[in-house]
């Protein structure tokens, strides 16, 4: 599946727009701040990376349910909740492109 932040795919024609799809994931483990800021930032970075991959997988699964072979116009939002849980939301438009 082709994933892109742009609204078109170079050398591919969009045949059909199938709808908006999202993928949301939240870290199940709260990130606690200790005395070492470098350890906190490293843990935060690793957690966001893991959650982002889960959100993208969810996005692709939702697009596949619509029989899409690409998602264009992807926007990514990363939030740290008040309880220090990392949450990632990925939104885009599921499309069918000529291959």
NORQUI-V922757 format. One record per pair of residues at least 24 apart in sequence whose ideal C-beta (glycine too) atoms are under 6 Angstrom apart, sorted by the first residue. I is the first residue (numbers start at 1). J is the second residue. D is the distance in whole Angstrom. If there is no record, write none. Layout:
I,J,D
I,J,D
This chain:
1,60,5
1,69,6
2,70,4
3,71,5
4,72,6
5,74,5
7,72,6
7,73,5
9,97,6
12,97,4
13,98,5
14,95,5
14,97,5
15,96,5
15,98,6
16,96,4
17,95,6
18,66,4
18,68,5
18,94,4
19,66,6
19,94,6
20,93,6
21,59,6
21,62,4
21,63,5
21,94,5
22,91,5
23,55,4
23,58,3
23,59,3
23,90,4
24,55,6
24,89,5
25,51,5
25,54,4
25,55,4
25,88,5
26,85,6
26,87,4
27,51,5
27,85,5
27,86,4
30,83,6
30,84,5
30,85,6
31,84,5
47,86,5
48,78,6
48,86,5
51,86,5
51,88,5
52,88,5
55,88,4
55,90,5
56,90,6
59,90,5
63,94,4
66,94,5
68,94,4
68,95,6
69,97,6
70,95,5
70,97,5
